[in-house]
Amino acid sequence: MQKPKIIASQHIWSGRIIDVSTERLLYAGGREHDLDFVRHPGASAVVAVDGDGRVCVVRQYRHGTMDFLWEIPAGKLDQGEPPEACAIRELHEETGVSAARWTALGTFLPAPGIFTEVIHLYLAQDLKLGAAAPDADEELEVQWLPLTDVIGRVLRGEWNDGKTAVGLLRAQYHLQM
């Protein structure tokens, strides 16, 4: 198989975070197909685990689901910002937590069919608690729950946020190694 070739691109809209375009792809067999495409700068997400095996999670309103979700702390990469720096910043802003030890847990692709967003996952350990400083548009509830409990909530389908599920499962795997 060969990657399709982009033969046309029409910019549709630019927003505060994303850009939307329609791209025409030419496949090896000569078939053409239009695809609506969303460009996103990427993000980092953190599974922060304390010495008692508890995970720091945040509850916040997500308009896409029109509901509140429990998630691991996460946020968008700023222009030119390295993913680990974003993870450090977001963990501290959302929860007040800082960490002495960081482990990369790979990446997560939330919707690769139409979205360029790549979420960089990290495990944070050797934690120090401080005061949170969330962004003006964030209202967060922070809780510390046992890793086994949050893994159970993911596996039972009670928590459905993709980055949270993948991040927690990868952190659990890493911690058991």
C-alpha positions, -999 to 999 in steps of 0.1 A, spaced: 0 0 0 10 36 -6 1 67 12 -24 88 -7 -11 121 -21 -27 154 -12 -38 171 -45 -58 200 -31 -64 216 3 -91 242 11 -88 261 44 -123 262 59 -119 278 94 -94 288 121 -103 289 157 -87 295 190 -72 260 191 -79 242 158 -78 247 121 -102 229 98 -97 222 61 -110 199 34 -83 180 16 -86 160 -16 -65 128 -15 -54 108 -46 -50 71 -39 -27 47 -58 -55 32 -78 -65 67 -91 -95 72 -68 -99 107 -53 -116 113 -19 -123 145 0 -116 145 37 -125 171 63 -94 175 84 -88 191 118 -53 203 128 -46 205 166 -12 214 182 -12 183 205 -14 179 242 2 162 272 -15 142 300 -2 130 333 -8 100 356 4 113 389 8 85 414 17 92 451 36 69 475 4 53 486 -6 42 451 -32 69 447 -38 88 414 -46 124 411 -77 129 389 -97 160 380 -134 163 373 -144 190 348 -172 199 324 -167 188 288 -191 205 265 -186 178 238 -204 153 261 -225 180 278 -214 163 311 -187 162 337 -158 138 332 -131 124 355 -98 127 337 -61 127 343 -46 162 343 -39 173 307 -36 203 284 -27 217 250 8 222 240 18 259 236 36 269 204 70 253 203 66 238 238 81 204 244 56 178 255 73 171 289 73 208 297 36 209 289 30 179 312 49 196 341 30 229 336 -5 213 333 -1 190 363 10 220 384 -17 244 370 -46 220 374 -37 203 407 -8 222 423 13 190 422 49 188 411 70 157 406 107 148 409 104 118 386 89 117 351 85 87 328 72 89 292 43 65 286 41 70 248 15 87 228 -23 84 223 -41 93 191 -77 103 199 -92 104 164 -65 97 137 -91 95 109 -97 133 110 -76 148 138 -39 155 140 -39 157 178 -12 136 195 -14 133 233 19 126 250 14 105 282 35 107 313 38 90 347 47 114 375 61 102 408 79 115 439 52 141 442 50 174 461 17 191 468 11 228 463 -15 253 453 -33 248 420 -36 277 395 -62 266 369 -68 287 337 -97 312 339 -119 288 319 -113 258 341 -134 247 371 -118 216 384 -125 192 413 -93 173 423 -94 139 440 -68 112 449 -81 77 443 -64 43 445 -49 33 411 -68 -1 413 -101 18 418 -97 41 388 -85 12 366 -117 -6 377 -138 24 367 -122 24 333 -126 -13 327 -163 -12 339 -170 16 314 -178 41 341 -150 64 329 -148 68 291 -122 95 284 -97 79 260 -65 96 272 -74 88 308 -80 51 301 -48 46 280 -27 66 305 -39 47 335 -35 13 319 0 22 307 10 36 341 -3 4 358 17 -17 334 48 4 340 45 2 377 41 -36 377 73 -41 357 
